Amino acid sequence: MLPRQYKFTSPVQFDRTIKRGQRAGSRTLVVHLWEASAEAEPVIIGGPRFGLIISKAVGNAVVRHRTARRLRHICATLAPELPKNHHLVIRALPRSAEATSAELERDLRRTVEKLKTRVPPR
């Protein structure tokens, strides 16, 4: 379970992260990373924020929920390693349905590392 402090709380946060953030992809995921500023998010408490997008292209409801549970678990383990002002939207691609948890974690970590090098330092 992903603690509340790490979840997006409104659709505006999804939109802002997708529009303003950097994007990178892998075989199973597309990740949008936005480094929130104090002006945009005046209260950054608890840590980085995550949002998941898992469309019907991934599979039926059982497959989508299984994929979401795996990704939430991976996000919970990744959260302590990220700065508090990072916002991530993770979109699962159809191949994520067949991927193991280890493959999903590897793809997410590689993609986040790739994006962290692109985000301009403050």
Phi, psi and omega in degrees: 000134179273120180301150183305326182296343180258001184261148169294145182249353179208157177297335179299323179294322175299309183300314182297317181294318180292319183284322186262343186273172175274153181233140174212154183228167175224192180294329186245344187218155166238129184240132173252127180237127178232131176269104184291140176264166180296330180290320183284320180233086185298331180244103177251095183241137170095332178135191180296158181245144181233145172225140181246140173235116181229101185277173178293345177294337179289324180157192180286181186300321180297315181293317179298317180292322177297317178297318179297317179299317178298314181294321177298319178296317179296318178298321179296324178282333181277332187306314181296343182271349184256151174297153184295336185266010178271133176244133181232134169247125183247118179253120180281132176267162182307327180293342180294338180296323181268348184287148175281167178298322179296320178294318179297317180295317179299314180296318180294314180297317179297317181293318179295318178298320178299317181289324180298329179284337179275332184292125181294136180293150179264000000 
